[in-house]
Amino acid sequence: MNRFSTRQLKAAKILQSDIPLSPRPFADIARASEMTSEELIAWIRNLSREGIIRKVTTILRHQKAGYGKNVLVLWSVTPEAVEDAGRKLAGLPYISHCYERKPFAGRYNLFTMLHAKAGDISHLLEEMSRLISCPDFLLLESLEEYKKTSPEYF
């Protein structure tokens, strides 16, 4: 027995790819799936409640948005300060990801993904370092992007 109806399968196929760039993308997806917007949103919420999907999210194509610099910054923050530092860094407009990792080897436990226009980012790093009172960080700069796609299940 198939868990999803034909309409739901249509919606799932659309949701796993690029969401339409329009003022009402979920209305567009619902229409293409022969559902109402309310039915679509209720179905997505139900899948989330059941733990079948974790989130519906977007992927920033930073090059197309004019951002030529893409740097992962690893911070060595004391365990007591990591939550506060994470909240502060996550609130910066040029940070797209911020998360804590338990260090496997080494001392870096807070990771931030910084996106900037091409050029010098030292002033941003100084601002971040000052904001969280942490001078101990490491930069991992992207040289080439090999993949930026989501898995497809349908």
Secondary structure, DSSP 8 states (H G I E B T S, - for coil): --SS-HHHHHHHHHHTS----SS-HHHHHHHHTT--HHHHHHHHHHHHHTTS---------TTTTT--EEEEEEE---TTTHHHHHHHHHTSTTEEEEEE---SSSS--EEEEEEE-SS--HHHHHHHHHHHT---EEEEE-------------
